[in-house]
Structures are given as C-alpha cells and as structure tokens.
C-alpha cells in the first residue's frame, strides 16, 4: 500500500464545454465506465470539485475550445452557450463535437429552431414569426390574438428571455428588454407540460427515448418532474414517437430533451435542449440507465442503456437557494431522514433562487414519490 | 463562465484509510451528498483517479494517519490492514474512528473474532481452537475430524491465508506457510454461503440490514452474488436477525458484512468485514441506497437509507484480469451491449487474476440477473 499504484488507462476521454452540475453528474456517471472527463470552465466549477479534470477557459474562445479538444476523444456540452463560429471552426479541424454545431444551433437560436422544426420538418410548433418592432407584433396578434409570447432569439434559459405581452404597450417594453429581432409566438392554453429525453448514438444511429415525464414549472423553470407523465397513454405514445422522429430528422448525436405543451388534444414542441436536462434528473435514481450515463454512451458511439423505470413512479424536485442565503448542505442529514429521498447537491455556493441541487424519490404512485421528494427538498430549503 | 466559481463548503469531510475501489465508490456516493472524501494511500490509487483528495501515506504509520485525521471529521476504512496500535493511539487523541479500533479488530484478528463471537456473545461459529503445532492440529482433528481448516490469524483476505489440511502432513505444510499460532476450524459441509450487510449509525444507533444475499465463491473469493439469496425465507430471516444482533452486540459504528455458512439447517458465522464488502456491490444498482452511501451515512451519524431492492432480483459478478494481461476496459463498449448490465471498473491497471471491476444487473428472477451480469463480465474478460 505504500508503492505508487499504476492506474488503468481511461476507456475514453470526454471533453465537456462547461463544468456545471450537468458536467459534475456526467463525471460521476463516467467513472464506473472508466471514462475520464475534462471540463472547460473556471476554477471551482462544480464538476472540478467532484473530480473532473479542469481546462481553464471559456466557451466563446476558439483557443480554449481547442485546448480542451486536444485532451479528449470527443467534445460535448454542459450548456447551450458555446460560440457557434468557434464550434464550426473546431469541427472544421476534425474535432468530434457531438452533437455537431448545426444540431446544437437548434438550442441556441429559437427562431432557427422554429423555422427548422415547424417549416422544413413539418413538426407541430406554436404559430410564430420574427418581429422587429411593435407593429409586427400587432399584426401577429391580429391573426393569433393577444397575449403574444415574445422571446429573445438566443441566450434565454430557465424562463429568462421570455415575456408575455397582453397589449401593445407590454409588447413595446418586452422588445426593449429582449432585443430585436425577437420571436413572437401565439400564446398556448397549456394543460400540461411534458418532456421527452431521447439519446441517439454517434456512428450507429441507435436511438432510445425515456418514458415521457410531466414537468411542473415555477417562474418559468422546470421545478418538479413526475415519471411517468400523468396523461393518457396514447398522448404519451405520440410524444415519445415525436421525440424519436425529431432525433432522427436532425441527425442527433448525443442527448436531446424535447419540451412539449399539451393543449387539449394537441401536442406542440416548446423548447429543445441538446444536452442532459433538468427534466431528466429523475432518471438518476428512477431508470435503469441515467441520462448522464446515456449521454456519455451516445456521444462515444457506445451501445445505449435500458431506459425503463425501476419503480411504478418517480419524482424530482429542485432545491433552490433560500431567501436567507443559508446553505441547504447544512440540512442534508435532516433531509435524508425522509425515507427513500435521494439528495443530489451540486457543490455550488448558496445564493437566493439559485439551483443548488435536487431530490429524487421512487414511489408506488406519483403522489407518493412527489410527496417524498418535496418533503426532502423543503427541508433542504429550510422551510421545515 | 469565465469568473472563478465559488464552490459550496462540503457538508462533511470523511477520511478513508486506503484508496482502493471501495474508497473510489464511496467517493462517488458522497459527491451528491456534498461529502468530500480524503484517502490515505499512494499516488495513483483508484479513489484518487475518480476525484478523492489524496493524503500520501500508509496505514501502519501513526503520523500518516494523523495527517489524514486532521483534514476530516471522521476516519473510516477501505481495507482491514490498518495498524491496531496506531488506530488506538489515534483514538486516544480524540479522533473519531468509525468503526473504532476494538470493533475493527474483529476483522483483523480471526482468533479474537472467533473467541468474541463464539465465546462471549454465544453466536454460532464453527468449532475452533488456536494451534501452535501439528500435535495440536491432530488433537483438534481427533475431536472434529479431518480435514481441518487452518487460517492465518491476521492478514488473510480473499482466500489468502486459508488452507484445508486433509492429514498431518498437509497440516505441517499449512502451518509453515501460515505462521504460528494459527486458527484451526472444523471443516463445514457447506450447502450455501450467505452474506448480510448491516449498517449502524454512530451516535443514534439506528441500524438497518440489507436483504440477505447468496455468495458464489471461486478460489476462495466471493465471485458472484445473488440478491435475494435462494434459501428458505425462515433461514434468510434468521441470518438477517443474526447480523442485526451482532451489530448491536459489538456496538458497530459503520458497516459490517457478515459472511455465513449454511450447513443443513445450521447457520454459522464465517468471516466479518468492517467496511463496504464485495458481497454488497450488488446494492449499487440493486437497492434503493447503495452500501457506499449507507457506509458514509452510518459513520457520519446521519439517518440511514432504505435497503429494499428495486427489482425482484439482482446479481453481481466480479471482473478479473484475464490471463493474457489485456485490459477489460478495452471491451467496455461491447459489454454495454448486454441489456441492463451495469459496468463498474475500478481504474486499476490489469494484472492476471486481479479484481478490476464488477458488473451488476437486475432481473425478473435470479437466473435472468445472473445471466446478464455473467455475460457482460465474460465479455470484459475477453472470453466472448
């Protein structure tokens, strides 16, 4: 035990643009498979604290991206903010970026995504148009009614970059805040929001979708998830098929989360994420293969894992930084007293409203799972 | 993304004596709970490669143990080889060592364990005695018959330090190899081997046992595990109760694996391990809370997790270094094509016969789970 151990060679080296909680959980999923993860981020990033190798740099500098790429077999993503031109330049040098820059662009440019999905691919999306000024918003509203949903074309996430304008005055203010052009969309009377996670493996094209989950939003953020979604089986089957069709149509290499609106009998595509997604955290303890392991397998072109649930129901609840600035980590032992609650902290310093972790729980039904996860999350947030 | 992130303070710091695969998997289990792990070992240890903090040193030097202890809230174990006197000296300085040196000694000194369990505690163990020379072995055999099992009193594990002597000549050779005194035991006609894992939390004394598993040995090493054990329910219930009784009787703080022989209707205690155990790897994907998370929760005095299985059956099969010296890591993608197989590699350089990883699988029954785990393990070992 005193001699230097000879460690094994890694089975693969994966570079992740961004070292946040998604990269942290990807690192953890890769360790048992012998995968070494390298993340591009600043010192102290959540993935680094868990043991991922750090490459100091930012996602908008080609030199930084190239330094990451030199260390790994394949480059993938923790977030949507990598610079498109830099990714294209990197791909032109022969670096394996998965998903590729053009596919990733679907999550970076909302107008482009709407045109591609609703236009070329003929998939169901809300009515939309590009607007430069309030007269164009008024014209759109004349056809589709008020309120109008206005979105920044790029840079928005977790509800940021989205405004709902009830009239011309609100549209004016929204455009000023969001920048021009903006994306205008018909406001959908949403009954339920769903999310479908689908993986498609590089090279082989093998694809697998997870069971459709129901997402419960809070302030525009996916805050709670129930697996499986409490919707009719036929509707879930349509959502499942739609996600697989989309993955195939765009030539996905990696992981895609498709967020969907249910409005009456209608299913409309809301947002896409081209990376592991908050709505997929429930797979960590709820499915045979977690989204993080599946993501690594997909970008490496390895066989995909089983996506079936391990319990009749599972739930996920986010843990946000409490208003008093206190650290949920101080309450972890108390939260673990909730039978069956799995606590996942991200190693991030507390700040009010910041996503600091999540809790998952299995259950005999959705209510039982949701109740356990909510109870533990509220203890972590200091509410109990 | 370019600024330095402020990481959270860890929820707890746990020091592990030894940085092997058990510490590696403990580190992975601790990350979502915000626990920071520090391991005492040589550079390149499996836990270090996964992201645990390394303290360079050995388990037989008090100074090294003290350096580890200064960095953490509690000290625990990856193996059985820590020096007893050094642990006692450390405990005398007020360091929280869990389990404590006297409890740990039950896994370090087989004669002491037999006397404590079979004598003071009146628990079922094979007939045994201490032997200095072959005349004492002969006297023991006169009472209990040949063959006699001879064991090194300390230092043995994974079948090392155990000889079965059919006669006086073999006993003579065994004693020469094992050292004197040795432990002599009656040879048990084993029908089945079982293992029960029990956790007991420091401070609170909360204890929970996992479902009883069946262990299938190969060359004296636990090589395959089936959960739950294929034995009558009443027998499994006795084994379960015995492990909980033992944990309570010794004042366990942490994790205890009790290996048991089934001989007819009789249940006999074979070995104890005071740490996570190979027979508990099946809990990684097979139970709500893995043995690694449970171990951390127990030594920290946190509430224990649910131990129930997540499927009707689960199995675990070791991955050993192939005779040709090749690295199972090169075959990981092929092994993942086995539906439902969870591959866990330890990051250790290949050497023939060396434990390099394991595979777990869930199933509708033991045969299905075992078949999937075996198929993947054999692919990793290059046999298919």
Interface residues (C-beta under 8 A of the other chain):
Chain A: X1 X2 X3 X4 X5 X6 X7 X8 X9 X10 X11 X18 X24 X25 X27 X28 X31 X32 X33 X34 X41 X42 X43 X44 X45 X46 X49 X50 X51 X52 X58 X59 X79 X81 X288 X297 X300 X301 X302 X303 X305 X306 X310 X311 X327 X329 X330 X332 X333 X336 X337 X339 X340 X342 X343 X344 X345 X346 X347 X348 X349 X350 X356 X357 X362
Chain B: X1 X2 X3 X4 X5 X6 X7 X8 X9 X10 X11 X18 X24 X25 X27 X28 X31 X32 X33 X34 X41 X42 X43 X44 X45 X46 X49 X50 X51 X52 X58 X59 X79 X81 X288 X297 X300 X301 X302 X303 X305 X306 X310 X311 X327 X329 X330 X332 X333 X336 X337 X339 X340 X342 X343 X344 X345 X346 X347 X348 X349 X350 X356 X357 X362
